[in-house]
């Protein structure tokens, strides 16, 4: 059997089994740019996303835009329907309840594992993030900046937890959480500012002392309190 036969035959070669690799740089950049536009409010919840217009704006092909939109669809940030096009997801009370229930379960487990595994260096880093939130509040920072620090804090807890599948679960809903939290901040800015530092500071204290059960309860309460506020505002403004 010659080399060509070895590569394409049944002897374990991969030729013909997988196609050639494609560079996805433009698609990834398209996803990043569109995500950024959604999360800074240039595309509101429910807004239509048209491939032709996006391709023209980004100066790339419609194919690259389509691949970028597929990335955002997997993140749950947009939805495509046959004959109805692609839209940013709507922010609704019912969807919020479902999404935050999943987040609460993830955060509960992450906090418990982080309390068991966090080093002093880990806790010091979390403290620094809460200090940054407090400094931004003192400067009169608006919601988006505080929210970026907030999400960074939760990213770090999931990393400290040390469970790859748990982190993947968090990463899979992070963009949706970002969009929903932006809506929460917009509708209840004062409520968010009043709670953001205190609740995160308490989580850090529990991680530092290794109180795993208390940490998981505090993490779950933190998420469900955010959900209640958001759902209340959504139902009031509906």
N, C-alpha and C positions, 0 to 999 in steps of 0.2 A: 504494500500500500504506500503510495507516495504522499508527500506532505499535504497536497491539496485534498486527498482523500481523507487524511487524518483529521483535518480541520472541519470538514463538512459531514463526515460520516458519523456512525453511531458510537465511535470510540471516545466520546466525551468532548469533542470540539464544540465551539459555540458559533462558528460561522453559519449564517442563515437562521440562527435561533433568535438572535437579537439584532436589531437594526443599527445603523451607524449612529454615533453620538451626535447630538446637535448642541451648539452653543446657545445658552439661554440668557445671556447677559441682558439683551434688550427686553426680553419678557420680564425678567426679574426687576429691571429698572422701571418698566411700565407698572408692575404691581406695586412697587414702592411709592412711585409718584401718585398713583391713583389712590392708594391707601392713605397717603399723607393728605391728599385733597379731601377725602371723606372725613378724616379725623380732625381736620382743622376747620370743617364746616363749609368748604367750598362746594361739596356735594352733600346736600342734606339727606336725612333718612327718607327713603322712598323716591329719591331722584333717579331719573333715567340716565344710563350710561351708554352712549352710542359709539360704536367702534370707529366709525368714519371720523367723527369729531375728535375723539381721543387720539386717533392716529395722526390727524392733522396737527393737533396741539402739541403732541409729543414728538412729532417729526420722525415717526417710525412706521413700519408696515402694520396693516390691520392684523396680520398673523401674529405679530409680536404682542399687539394689544390683546388679542383674543387669548393668547397663552397667559398673559399677565392677569387678565380677568379670571381665568381658571384658577389661578393661585388664590385670588381673593374669594372666589366661590368656595374653595376648600376651607378657607378660614371662617366661612359663614358670614362674611361681611357684605356680600352681594348675592343676588339670586337671579337666575336666568330662567325664563319660561318660554316655551315654544309659542311663537307668534305674538309674544308680549314683550320681548326684549329683556334687557338686563337692567336691574335696579339695585340701588343701595337698599339694604334691609330696612323695614319699618321698625320703629321703636314703639312697642305696645306693652300694655300692662301684663297681658297674658304671657307674651314672650319673655318679658322681664322675669316673671315668676319662675318660668321654666329654666331660664339661663342661670339665674342666681341660685337656684336649688342645686344645679350641677356645680357651680362655683363653690358653694358652701361646703359640699362634700369634699371637693379637692383641697380647699383651704384647711379644712379640719384635719385631713390626713397629713398635709404638708406641715402644719404647725406641730402636730404630735411628733413626727419624725425629726423635724428641725430641733425641737426641744431636747430630743434624745441625742442628737448628733452635733449640735452647734458648738463650735470652738469659741474661745474668748475673742479671737480675731473676727469671726463671723458676726458675733453680737455687736462688737465695736463698729463694724461696717453698717449694721442695721441702725445703730444709734446715730451714726453720722447722717444717714438718710432722713431720720426723723428730725434731727437738728436742722437739716436743710429745709424741711417742710416748715418748721417753726420760723426760720429766718425769712422764708418767702412770705409767710403770713405777716410778719412784722413789717415787711416792705410793702404790704398791700397787694401782693400778687393775686392775679385772677385765677380762676379755676383750672385752665389748661396746664399751667406750669405746675401747680400743686398736684394735679392728677398724674402728670408725667413722673413726678417723684413717688407718688403713691404706687403706681404700677411697677416702678423700678424696685420698690421695697418688696412687693409681693413676688416679683421675679426672683429676687434674692432668696426669699424663704423657700421657694420651690427648689432652687438649686441646692440650698443647704440640706434640704430633706434627703437628697441623694438617691432619688428613685427616678430613673429615666422615663419610665412609662407615665408616672405621675406628672413629670414636667411636660411631657408631650401632650397630656390631657389639658394642662393649663395653657400651653402654647396654642392648642387648637381652638380655644375660646377667647384668647386674650384680645384679639382685635374687636370681637363683639362686645366684650366687657368694656373696652376702651370707649366704644361708641355709646353704649348705654350709660356709662359713668359720665361722659360728657353731657348727656342729656340730663342726668341727675344734677350735675353741677349747674347747668343752665337754669333748670327749673327751681332748684333749691340751694342756691349758692351759699346763703348764710348757714344753713344746716350743715352743709359739707365742711365749711371752714371751721365751724364750732367743734366738730368731732374728729377731724383728720389727724391732728397731732396727738391728742389724748389717747385715742384708741390704738394707734400704732405704738405709742410709748408703752402702753400696758402690754402689748404683745411682746415687745422686746424684753420687758422685765420678766415675763414668764419664761421666755426662752433662756434668758441668762440664768435663772434659778432652776431650770430643768423641770419645770412643772408641766409635764406633758399633757395630763388630762385637762388642767386649767387652760393651757395654751390652746388646745383644740376647741374647747368650748368658747373661748374668747374669739378665736378666729371665725368660728361659725356665726357667733352673735354679731360680729363686725360686718359680715357679708349680709346676713339677713336683715340687719338694721338698715343697711344701704338699700336693700331691695324694698323694704317697706316704705321708705321715704320716696323712692323713685315711683313705685306703683301708686302711691297716694297722689303725687303730683301729676302723673299721667292720667289718672282717672278724673282728677279735678279739671284738667285742661282739655279733656276729650270732648 
